[in-house]
Amino acid sequence: MVEITYQMVLSTLQTIALIVGIAYYLFIMRNSQRNQNIQIETRQTQLFMQIYEKLNSEESMKSWAELVNQQVPDYDEFLQKYDSSVNPAHYAKRARIWYTYNSIGELLRMGTIKPELLTRLKLDTQVIAMWDKWEPIILETRERENVPDNWQGFEYLYNEMKNLRESRGYPAMTLHYLDRSS
């Protein structure tokens, strides 16, 4: 017959306490990690919403409409009429919209936001229209100023939005402002 001693009971209790302590520690760590992930997602959502709110301001909407409805000249004429040193007001309109799209594109590339969200918020058509309208100027600027990564976030966003629309079988956009000569 096995004799139960005080030492055996104490050793068993210590083992049980150790197992409970490890389980509790793992539970707390898992919970803490889950809370950190929620906090990160919340901060990322807040960041995106701050950017999105500025993009949806009346001033930004007016700038967007002006830019997609204006005639896009050839590059040399563009520099003469709209370069930042000649026409700071036009530059400010472009920069506000393009930097915002560039930022959203980088957030999308990093996986911070999902392309479906942008489609649900109707940014896909805005981005596609703007890029299609100004692509020749952007690409020529990259070449002439030797900045091949200029507006890459914006271009990435454009490509993702276009691919998403195509994958869903949406028809090509036929809005009047997509004609660069208008």
Secondary structure, DSSP 8 states (H G I E B T S, - for coil): -----HHHHHHHHHHHHHHHHHHHHHHHHHHHHHHHHHHHHHHHHHHHHHHHHHHTSHHHHHHHHHHHHS----HHHHHHHH-TTT-HHHHHHHHHHHHHHHHHHHHHHTTSS-HHHHHHTTHHHHHHHHHHHHHHHHHHHHHHTT-TTTTHHHHHHHHHHHHHHHHTT------GGGSTT-
